[in-house]
Amino acid sequence: MKKKILISASKFTLMKNIFFSAFFFLCLTKIVAQELSIEKIWKKYEFSSKGIAGFKSMNNGTHYTKPGNDLSILKYDILDASDLGKTLVDSKNLVYNSKMLEYDDYEFNSDETKILFLTATQAVYRRSFTAEYFLFDIATKKLEALDEKHHPQTLAEYSPDGKMVSYIYGNDLFVKNLQTGKITKLTLDGKRNKIINGTTDWVYEEEFSITKAYAWSPDSKTIAFLRFDEKAVKEYSLETYGNLYPEHYEYKYPKAGEDNSKVTAHVVNVKSGKISNLPMVSYEYIPRLNWSSTSNQLILQTMNRYQNELTYHLWDYTSSKPSYKIIFEEKSNTYIDVDDNLLILKDGQTILRAS
C-alpha cells in the first residue's frame, strides 16, 4: 500500500513538472514572437508590471487627480464610483517648443491654481537627480519653463503659501516668484567640487539618505539651508564608458579617517536676500533640519563623527529676535540611527520623536 502511494505521488510530480514546463514554453514563445526594442522596454514599459500611480488628493478631500493615457490630468470624485474622470488639464496644452511634455511627476501649489511638472529626470548618484521643471497655470492654460536660463535643476518645490518655487542649480539656491516671474539667486558661491548650497554631498546622500538640504519656514519668508564646503575633501576618479572614448569623472569622496565636508547651517530672508549664520557647538554632521508646520521654530540635528551622540538645536523665529537653545541630547555606546520621525506639536513646546 505504501509503495503504491509513493508511485502515485511520483507520477503526480512528473505530470506537474511537464505541465509547468509546457506552460512556460508557451509563454516564452509568445514573448519571443513580439518585437523587442529598447523603447518598448525602457520608455513605454510595455513588459513591466502594471501599477497604480500618479494619484494626487485635492484640498476639498472629495476629489483626486490622476494622469490619463494621453498624459492629460483627470479629476475624479472619490464618492462617485461611476465617475470616469473630468479633464482638468488637456494634454494638448502641455506642448513646449512643439514637443509634448512627457512628465515623470507633477505637484499642485497650495491653492491648486498651478502645477509644477517634473520632466527629463536624470540620476546622479543613488538618490540625487537633475530634471527639467515646467509650470502650468490652470486658468490661463499657460505652460512655461521654470527657468529657461538655469537648467537642468533639482529639488524644486513650492513655498508653503504657493506663491514661489525654490530650486537648486549649479550648487546654488534659487527662488522664482510666480506672480511676477522674477528669479532670485539666493546664494552666490556654489561651485562643483567646492561649495554646495541647499543639497548634499555624496556622504550625506549615502549615510543619511538625504539629498534635499533646505526647508521653507511656514510663513514663506525664510529658507533654512545647509552649506557644504568640500574643498578639503580628496577627489576620487572614475572612468565612465559608453561613448567612443571613456570620460573622466571626478568627485569628492572622503574615505574612512579622511576629511569630510565642513557643513554649516544658515537662514536666508527671501525678500532681502540677507543670510544669517546658525552657529552651534562642536559637531561633525547635520543630518536633518526641520521647521515646525505651525510656527517659525527650526530644529537642527547634529552628530559627532562616531555617530553615537545626537543633539537637537532649536531656533525660535516667532519673535523679532531669534532665540537659540539645546533641547535634547542622546548618547549611546553604539551607533544612533537618524530618521524623519520628528514632530513639533502646535504648542511649540513639545516634540515627538522615534528612538
Secondary structure, DSSP 8 states (H G I E B T S, - for coil): -HHHHHHHHHHHHHHHHHHHHHHHHHHHHHHHHS---HIIIIIS-TTS-------EE-TTSSEEEEE-TTS-EEEEETT-TT---EEEE-GGG-EETTEE--EEEEEE-TTSSEEEEEEEEEE-SSS-EEEEEEEEETTTTEEEES-SSS-SBEEEEE-TTSSEEEEEETTEEEEEETTT--EEE-----BTTTEEESB--HHHHHHS---B-EEE-TTSSEEEEEEEE-TTS-EEEEEE-SSSS-EEEEEE---TTS---EEEEEEEETTT--EEE---SS-SEEEEEEE-SSSSEEEEEEE-TTS-EEEEEEEE-SSSS-EEEEEEEEE-SS-----S-EEE-TTSS-EEE--
